[in-house]
């Protein structure tokens, strides 16, 4: 039923071989020429209006994501919380007969809630502005993979229950990705492209898992998977600041998710760190507070 995600868990050694063929896979993605999507622009030298704007961008990037990690769980009175529906009497009896309260139904609701947190972060303009990225299919897909990996990694910390929920989450992601590919203009050879994107997902998951504890290695992986448009293995000096900022962001979000309690993680009652006004909220000074 959930064969795709199972292959990630059961064949992780096979998946790691994709890293050796990473340049071929990334080249395939760069040829993903859809209608209504411009070719992925190089992020090596973000466009700036003048030297003053450039200076401000560099200063902000240097200050971002140094604050101390904290739980991402939503407060009890947060308007963004998603509560399990409560019914009484005949309605509850009928819903029970319809298996609304079964473990499978609950996991489907939870996984939808978790995926909503992923797309809320990835589809907002703030994340592209924060890291000087142009919003294209390539960058959106890369960010989807990163945030899916962060969630799946955290869910695995909860043992079998988390892994099972991760299987449902992956299926929802895969369905959403297929819709995004179709919306981008691919109707013919859709299965082929989905298989290629699946390979990239697997390869990226392996790379992020291997690099999470290593600043420099994660930085290289982020450059290759998100920013690079020419196959280069290292970021240029002009591209280094946004790559470093995203590396700090990812490592910080991983720590924040680990600090988030099980109930919030499983039910989707958490939110990724807001990227609005990052120059204010993510400074070095805030980490000292």
C-alpha positions as CSV (number, residue, x, y, z in Angstrom):
1,X,0.0,0.0,0.0
2,X,2.8,2.3,0.9
3,X,5.6,0.8,-1.2
4,X,7.3,4.0,-2.3
5,X,8.1,5.2,1.2
6,X,8.9,1.6,2.3
7,X,11.6,1.5,-0.4
8,X,13.3,4.5,1.3
9,X,13.5,2.6,4.6
10,X,14.3,-0.8,3.3
11,X,16.7,0.0,0.4
12,X,18.6,2.9,1.9
13,X,22.0,1.4,0.8
14,X,20.7,1.1,-2.7
15,X,19.5,4.7,-2.7
16,X,22.9,6.0,-1.6
17,X,24.2,4.9,-5.0
18,X,22.2,7.7,-6.5
19,X,24.7,10.1,-5.0
20,X,27.4,8.8,-7.3
21,X,25.0,9.6,-10.2
22,X,23.9,12.9,-8.7
23,X,25.2,15.0,-11.6
24,X,23.1,13.0,-14.1
25,X,19.9,13.3,-12.0
26,X,20.4,17.0,-11.3
27,X,21.0,17.6,-15.0
28,X,17.7,15.9,-15.8
29,X,16.0,18.2,-13.3
30,X,17.6,21.2,-14.9
31,X,16.0,20.2,-18.2
32,X,12.6,20.2,-16.7
33,X,11.3,22.8,-19.2
34,X,7.6,23.4,-18.3
35,X,5.3,25.9,-19.7
36,X,4.7,28.8,-17.3
37,X,8.0,28.1,-15.5
38,X,11.1,30.0,-16.5
39,X,14.4,28.2,-16.6
40,X,15.9,28.2,-13.1
41,X,17.9,31.3,-12.7
42,X,21.3,31.2,-11.2
43,X,21.3,32.2,-7.5
44,X,25.0,32.8,-7.5
45,X,24.7,36.5,-7.7
46,X,21.2,37.7,-6.4
47,X,19.9,40.8,-8.2
48,X,20.2,44.0,-6.2
49,X,19.0,47.4,-7.0
50,X,22.1,49.3,-5.7
51,X,25.1,48.9,-3.4
52,X,23.0,50.0,-0.4
53,X,20.5,47.2,-0.9
54,X,23.3,44.7,-1.4
55,X,25.0,45.7,1.8
56,X,21.7,45.4,3.7
57,X,21.1,41.9,2.2
58,X,24.6,40.7,3.2
59,X,24.2,42.1,6.7
60,X,20.8,40.4,7.2
61,X,22.0,37.1,5.8
62,X,25.0,37.1,8.2
63,X,22.6,37.7,11.1
64,X,20.0,35.1,10.3
65,X,19.3,31.9,12.2
66,X,21.8,32.2,15.1
67,X,19.1,32.2,17.8
68,X,18.8,29.3,20.2
69,X,16.6,26.4,19.0
70,X,13.2,26.1,20.7
71,X,10.0,24.0,20.4
72,X,7.9,24.7,17.4
73,X,4.7,23.5,19.1
74,X,1.7,25.7,18.8
75,X,0.3,27.3,22.0
76,X,-3.0,25.9,23.3
77,X,-4.8,29.1,22.3
78,X,-3.2,29.4,18.9
79,X,-5.6,30.0,16.0
80,X,-3.5,27.7,13.9
81,X,-4.1,24.7,16.0
82,X,-5.8,21.7,14.4
83,X,-8.0,19.8,16.9
84,X,-9.5,16.4,16.4
85,X,-13.3,16.8,15.8
86,X,-15.4,15.7,18.7
87,X,-18.9,14.3,18.2
88,X,-21.5,12.8,20.5
89,X,-24.5,10.6,20.3
90,X,-25.8,9.2,17.1
91,X,-23.3,11.1,14.9
92,X,-20.3,9.6,16.9
93,X,-21.8,6.1,16.7
94,X,-22.2,6.4,12.9
95,X,-18.7,7.8,12.5
96,X,-17.4,5.0,14.5
97,X,-19.1,2.5,12.3
98,X,-17.6,4.3,9.3
99,X,-14.1,3.9,10.9
100,X,-13.6,7.6,11.4
101,X,-11.9,6.9,14.7
102,X,-9.8,4.1,13.4
103,X,-6.0,4.4,13.6
104,X,-5.7,4.6,9.8
105,X,-8.2,7.5,9.6
106,X,-6.5,9.3,12.4
107,X,-3.1,8.9,10.7
108,X,-4.6,10.2,7.5
109,X,-5.8,13.3,9.3
110,X,-2.5,13.8,11.1
111,X,-0.4,13.4,8.0
112,X,-2.6,15.9,6.1
113,X,-2.0,18.4,9.0
114,X,1.8,17.8,9.0
115,X,1.9,18.3,5.2
116,X,-0.1,21.5,5.5
117,X,2.8,22.8,7.7
118,X,5.3,21.9,5.0
119,X,3.5,23.6,2.1
120,X,2.6,26.6,4.3
121,X,6.4,27.2,4.6
122,X,7.4,26.3,1.1
123,X,4.7,28.2,-0.8
124,X,5.1,31.5,1.0
125,X,7.2,34.2,-0.8
126,X,9.2,34.8,2.4
127,X,11.4,31.7,2.1
128,X,12.4,32.7,-1.4
129,X,13.1,36.3,-0.4
130,X,15.1,35.2,2.7
131,X,17.5,33.1,0.7
132,X,17.6,35.1,-2.5
133,X,15.9,32.4,-4.6
134,X,13.8,32.8,-7.7
135,X,10.6,30.8,-7.3
136,X,10.7,28.1,-10.0
137,X,9.7,24.5,-10.1
138,X,13.3,23.5,-9.2
139,X,13.6,25.6,-6.2
140,X,10.1,24.8,-4.9
141,X,10.7,21.1,-5.3
142,X,14.1,21.4,-3.6
143,X,12.5,23.2,-0.6
144,X,9.7,20.6,-0.5
145,X,12.2,17.8,-0.2
146,X,14.1,19.6,2.6
147,X,11.0,20.2,4.7
148,X,9.7,16.7,4.1
149,X,13.1,15.3,5.2
150,X,13.0,17.4,8.3
151,X,9.5,16.1,9.2
152,X,10.3,12.4,8.3
153,X,13.5,12.6,10.3
154,X,11.6,13.9,13.4
155,X,8.9,11.3,13.0
156,X,11.4,8.5,13.0
157,X,12.5,9.7,16.5
158,X,9.1,8.4,17.7
159,X,9.7,4.9,16.7
160,X,7.3,2.7,14.8
161,X,4.3,5.1,15.3
162,X,6.3,7.9,13.7
163,X,7.6,5.8,10.9
164,X,4.0,4.6,10.1
165,X,2.8,8.2,10.1
166,X,5.7,9.1,7.8
167,X,4.5,6.6,5.3
168,X,1.1,8.4,5.0
169,X,2.9,11.7,4.9
170,X,5.1,10.6,2.0
171,X,2.0,9.4,0.0
172,X,0.4,12.8,0.5
173,X,3.5,14.6,-0.6
174,X,3.8,12.4,-3.7
175,X,0.2,13.1,-4.7
176,X,0.7,16.8,-4.3
177,X,3.9,16.7,-6.3
178,X,2.2,14.9,-9.1
179,X,-0.5,17.6,-9.2
180,X,2.3,20.3,-9.2
181,X,4.0,18.6,-12.1
182,X,0.8,18.4,-14.1
183,X,0.0,22.0,-13.3
184,X,3.4,22.9,-14.6
185,X,2.5,21.6,-18.0
186,X,3.7,18.0,-18.0
187,X,0.9,15.7,-19.3
188,X,2.9,13.3,-21.4
189,X,5.6,11.1,-19.8
190,X,4.3,12.1,-16.4
191,X,5.2,8.7,-15.0
192,X,8.8,9.1,-16.2
193,X,9.2,12.5,-14.5
194,X,7.7,11.3,-11.3
195,X,10.2,8.4,-11.2
196,X,13.1,10.9,-11.8
197,X,11.8,13.1,-9.0
198,X,11.4,10.1,-6.7
199,X,15.1,9.3,-7.3
200,X,16.1,12.8,-6.5
201,X,14.1,12.7,-3.3
202,X,15.7,9.5,-2.2
203,X,19.2,10.8,-3.1
204,X,18.7,14.0,-1.2
205,X,17.3,12.3,1.9
206,X,20.5,10.2,2.1
207,X,22.7,13.3,1.5
208,X,21.0,15.3,4.2
209,X,21.1,12.5,6.7
210,X,24.8,12.1,6.2
211,X,25.5,15.8,6.4
212,X,23.2,17.0,9.2
213,X,26.0,17.0,11.8
214,X,28.6,18.6,9.6
215,X,28.4,22.3,8.8
216,X,30.6,22.3,5.8
217,X,29.2,19.1,4.3
218,X,25.7,20.3,4.7
219,X,26.6,23.6,3.1
220,X,28.0,21.8,0.1
221,X,24.9,19.6,-0.2
222,X,22.5,22.6,0.1
223,X,24.5,24.4,-2.7
224,X,24.3,21.4,-5.0
225,X,20.6,20.5,-4.3
226,X,19.1,24.0,-4.1
227,X,21.3,26.8,-5.5
228,X,23.6,25.4,-8.2
229,X,22.5,25.9,-11.7
230,X,25.7,24.9,-13.5
231,X,26.7,21.7,-11.8
232,X,29.5,23.4,-9.8
233,X,30.4,21.6,-6.6
234,X,31.2,24.7,-4.5
235,X,29.3,28.0,-4.2
236,X,31.0,31.2,-5.5
237,X,31.9,33.9,-3.1
238,X,28.8,35.9,-4.1
239,X,26.5,32.9,-3.4
240,X,28.1,31.9,-0.2
241,X,25.9,34.1,2.2
242,X,22.5,32.7,1.2
243,X,23.9,29.1,1.2
244,X,25.3,29.6,4.7
245,X,22.1,31.1,5.9
246,X,20.0,28.2,4.6
247,X,22.4,25.7,6.2
248,X,22.0,27.4,9.6
249,X,18.2,27.5,9.0
250,X,18.0,23.8,8.3
251,X,20.2,22.7,11.2
252,X,18.3,25.0,13.5
253,X,14.9,23.7,12.3
254,X,16.1,20.1,12.9
255,X,17.0,21.0,16.4
256,X,13.7,22.8,17.0
257,X,11.7,19.9,15.8
258,X,13.6,17.6,18.1
259,X,12.6,19.9,21.0
260,X,8.9,19.8,19.9
261,X,6.8,17.3,21.8
262,X,5.4,14.1,20.4
263,X,1.8,15.2,20.5
264,X,2.5,18.3,18.5
265,X,4.6,16.5,15.9
266,X,2.1,13.7,15.3
267,X,-1.0,15.9,15.2
268,X,0.6,18.6,13.0
269,X,0.2,21.2,15.8
270,X,3.6,22.9,15.1
271,X,4.8,25.5,12.6
272,X,8.2,26.0,11.1
273,X,10.0,29.1,12.1
274,X,8.5,32.2,10.5
275,X,10.7,33.7,7.8
276,X,9.0,37.1,7.9
277,X,11.3,39.8,9.2
278,X,14.2,37.4,9.6
279,X,16.6,40.3,10.1
280,X,14.8,41.1,13.4
281,X,13.8,37.6,14.6
282,X,16.9,35.6,13.8
283,X,19.8,37.7,14.9
284,X,22.8,36.8,17.1
285,X,21.5,39.1,19.8
286,X,18.3,37.1,20.1
287,X,20.3,34.0,20.9
288,X,21.7,35.7,23.9
289,X,18.3,36.7,25.3
